[in-house]
Amino acid sequence: MKKVNVEEKIARNNGTPFYLYSEEKIIKNISELKNEFNSSDYEILYAMKANSNPYIVKLIFSYGIGVDACSLEEIELALRCNIPSNKIHYNADCLTKSEIEFAFQKNVNVSIGSLDALDDIDDIDDIDDIDDIEISSLEKSITLRVNTGIGAGHSSKVITNGEMSKFGISPSEINHAQKICNAKKIKISGLHSHTGSGEMSTKMYIENAEFLMELSIQLDSLSHLNFGGGFGYDYKSYEQYDLSSIRSSLDSLRKNFNISDKTKFLIEPGRFFVANAGRLVAKVSSLKSFGNRNYMGLDTGYNHFPRCFYYNAWHHIENISSKEKHIEKYDVVGNLCQSGDVFTRERPLPKTKKGDLICINDVGAYGYSMSSNFNLRRRPAEYILDKNGSIIQIRRAENFEDLFSTSFLD
Ligand SMILES: Cc1ncc(COP(=O)(O)O)c(C=O)c1O
């Protein structure tokens, strides 16, 4: 009898497309990070923008990992997943006064990346009914996000330091920031800087960390330095990211700068936790050729998985139905009404039939979390193969009504 794999089973019972994650792989990624950064002077955060499915957020938190949240909604989700506020770090940009107030109210760690945002923080003296409030609950502390100029990333769109990046204050503004904070009795409890996302070389990460440590010397009593995330993932040849060089370099820089163990070093990768743990499973809905060019059309599009469209990202693509030895080159395309809806061009794949199942691999990070309803297409379901081998649906596919839940159809 033909062995039916998990993808076929879900496709047969519930249809395509869908995301399928592996709990085992996520746990393995968590273990790698925990084994490498295994002492109490480190804290690991998960940048939940990579994948914010509540099942996955709770799974990662169950291993003692905190979160990097970049919106009020991500803070709310973290709190709803019972992540304590002291394990939530809010790193957003273009903060409004009300966003800052919300974060303070929820007692999460707030990163501030512009001087005008500091101006927006209420002075203790500005607060009405001050006599009724305990002073200690009014003491505010913030992390300053610094744009060190040392940026790196898999695409120019995800480099977050340097002149072309909107993030952070410049190092020369730290004194000014300190003055504003002193005047407002706000404590600067940490510095933060993130080079960018998905760079395989660790060189810039370490250079950036060194720069941040050097800057930290001018500030007293910092409780943490946050070096950001950005640990690379090699989507093509699966070369391993060199975690141990990060650990050993951070340790020796700590020694060189004589930074106390009490100042925690924070790392906040997102992609590293989940990239390899997800695949998007779709069905071939159309095959056609123009001259030598073969188009393989799928029942999904960049609205479900935008990395190829946004970044020209390369992902392994497999036909898990075909047993054909004969290889053809295919342009694998999506079903959206836009000619840029292309996952790959001229990819060698086994000769394909309509109805074959195609997997786009390593889509666990920045896949579903960046999806949309473009063309009014519904977002797909998400499943996870849990550590006991059971298939669990962790999000249903959207239905027609969901698309109009915020507007007025009738
Ligand atoms: C401040 C910050 N931290 C962490 C991350 C996570 O990056 P990655 O998923 O590449 O590790 C990002 C990504 O944009 C970020 O902006």
Ligand as a Chemical Component Dictionary entry (heavy atoms), coordinates in Angstrom:
data_LIG
# 
_chem_comp.id                   LIG 
_chem_comp.type                 NON-POLYMER 
_chem_comp.pdbx_formal_charge   0 
_chem_comp.three_letter_code    LIG 
# 
loop_
_chem_comp_atom.comp_id 
_chem_comp_atom.atom_id 
_chem_comp_atom.alt_atom_id 
_chem_comp_atom.type_symbol 
_chem_comp_atom.charge 
_chem_comp_atom.model_Cartn_x 
_chem_comp_atom.model_Cartn_y 
_chem_comp_atom.model_Cartn_z 
_chem_comp_atom.pdbx_ordinal 
LIG C1 C1 C 0 14.717 44.957 16.537 1  
LIG C2 C2 C 0 14.654 43.613 15.919 2  
LIG N1 N1 N 0 14.990 42.547 16.653 3  
LIG C3 C3 C 0 14.946 41.296 16.140 4  
LIG C4 C4 C 0 14.554 41.076 14.844 5  
LIG C5 C5 C 0 14.518 39.673 14.339 6  
LIG O1 O1 O 0 15.345 39.481 13.240 7  
LIG P1 P1 P 0 15.601 37.998 12.716 8  
LIG O2 O2 O 0 14.272 37.368 12.525 9  
LIG O3 O3 O 0 16.337 38.167 11.451 10 
LIG O4 O4 O 0 16.385 37.304 13.760 11 
LIG C6 C6 C 0 14.191 42.156 14.028 12 
LIG C7 C7 C 0 13.776 41.939 12.640 13 
LIG O5 O5 O 0 13.346 42.773 11.919 14 
LIG C8 C8 C 0 14.251 43.469 14.582 15 
LIG O6 O6 O 0 13.931 44.532 13.859 16 
# 
loop_
_chem_comp_bond.comp_id 
_chem_comp_bond.atom_id_1 
_chem_comp_bond.atom_id_2 
_chem_comp_bond.value_order 
_chem_comp_bond.pdbx_ordinal 
LIG C1 C2 SING 1  
LIG C2 N1 SING 2  
LIG C2 C8 DOUB 3  
LIG N1 C3 DOUB 4  
LIG C3 C4 SING 5  
LIG C4 C5 SING 6  
LIG C4 C6 DOUB 7  
LIG C5 O1 SING 8  
LIG O1 P1 SING 9  
LIG P1 O2 DOUB 10 
LIG P1 O3 SING 11 
LIG P1 O4 SING 12 
LIG C6 C7 SING 13 
LIG C6 C8 SING 14 
LIG C7 O5 DOUB 15 
LIG C8 O6 SING 16 
# 
